[in-house]
Amino acid sequence: MTTTTRIHKHQNLNERKVHPDPLKQFQRWFASAINAKLPLAEAMILATATPDGKPSSRAVLLKHVDHNGFVFYTNYRSRKGKELARNPRAALTFSWIPLERQIRIEGIVTKVSPEDSDRYFQSRPRDSQISAIISAQSEEIPHRNVLERMAKKLSERYKNKPIPRPLQWGGYCLKPTRVEFWQGRKARLHDRILYTLLRNGKWKIQRLAP
């Protein structure tokens, strides 16, 4: 356990001292997770659902967060992409166990601009660019060799050339309407602070029982 991790264990979470904007409060906690050198602090569980309420979840990586929300990238034709196209309501969970912290986020998901997707795609390693093109994510394939042959062929095709972003791949932004911060405390008397977005655009802050 690092010194930073020990400092944050059993910290209190006070509704009178948290930032009035949950996105700013998230950035505070995210910075602490990074400073504590937690592995994959940017990993988050994304939960989606079909229009009739059948849920599914998986881990994705947070790539950017600002006043608009939480941005991640994936294949639009994947299971999550298809579910978001029909039901844009989704949820995110960050779990930083060494810090005894959890953040739960609910909101509406929209695609980021094609320009933003292009910029991020070009910043990725070439192997990651190639995998985004060849992978029909969530679809059945006969064996791994199919992917390896396609990757080799595409690598040769774009040797010394920029690789264009495939149209089926890009970013999403979850704009939060509800954010809950959980801080572990002794004797299971944990702190839970809930932010709820009101119709006037302001955030209501409440303490919840653990």
Secondary structure as the mmCIF struct_conf table of DSSP 4:
data_model
#
loop_
_struct_conf.conf_type_id
_struct_conf.id
_struct_conf.beg_label_comp_id
_struct_conf.beg_label_asym_id
_struct_conf.beg_label_seq_id
_struct_conf.end_label_comp_id
_struct_conf.end_label_asym_id
_struct_conf.end_label_seq_id
HELX_RH_AL_P HELX_RH_AL_P1 THR A 3 HIS A 8
TURN_TY1_P TURN_TY1_P1 LYS A 9 HIS A 10
TURN_TY1_P TURN_TY1_P2 GLU A 15 LYS A 17
BEND BEND1 VAL A 18 VAL A 18
BEND BEND2 PRO A 20 ASP A 21
HELX_RH_AL_P HELX_RH_AL_P2 PRO A 22 ASN A 35
TURN_TY1_P TURN_TY1_P3 ALA A 36 LYS A 37
TURN_TY1_P TURN_TY1_P4 PRO A 39 GLU A 42
STRN STRN1 ALA A 43 ALA A 49
TURN_TY1_P TURN_TY1_P5 PRO A 51 ASP A 52
STRN STRN2 PRO A 55 LEU A 61
STRN STRN3 HIS A 64 ASP A 66
TURN_TY1_P TURN_TY1_P6 HIS A 67 ASN A 68
STRN STRN4 GLY A 69 ASN A 75
TURN_TY1_P TURN_TY1_P7 TYR A 76 ARG A 77
BEND BEND3 SER A 78 SER A 78
HELX_RH_AL_P HELX_RH_AL_P3 ARG A 79 ARG A 86
STRN STRN5 ARG A 89 TRP A 96
HELX_RH_3T_P HELX_RH_3T_P1 ILE A 97 LEU A 99
TURN_TY1_P TURN_TY1_P8 GLU A 100 GLU A 100
STRN STRN6 ARG A 101 LYS A 111
HELX_LH_PP_P HELX_LH_PP_P1 VAL A 112 SER A 113
HELX_RH_AL_P HELX_RH_AL_P4 PRO A 114 SER A 123
BEND BEND4 ARG A 124 ARG A 124
HELX_RH_AL_P HELX_RH_AL_P5 ARG A 126 ILE A 134
TURN_TY1_P TURN_TY1_P9 GLN A 137 SER A 138
BEND BEND5 GLU A 139 GLU A 139
BEND BEND6 PRO A 142 PRO A 142
HELX_RH_AL_P HELX_RH_AL_P6 ARG A 144 ARG A 157
TURN_TY1_P TURN_TY1_P10 TYR A 158 ASN A 160
BEND BEND7 LYS A 161 LYS A 161
HELX_LH_PP_P HELX_LH_PP_P2 PRO A 162 PRO A 166
TURN_TY1_P TURN_TY1_P11 LEU A 167 GLN A 168
STRN STRN7 TRP A 169 GLN A 183
HELX_RH_3T_P HELX_RH_3T_P2 LYS A 186 ARG A 188
STRN STRN8 ASP A 191 LEU A 197
TURN_TY1_P TURN_TY1_P12 ARG A 199 ASN A 200
BEND BEND8 GLY A 201 GLY A 201
STRN STRN9 TRP A 203 LEU A 208
#
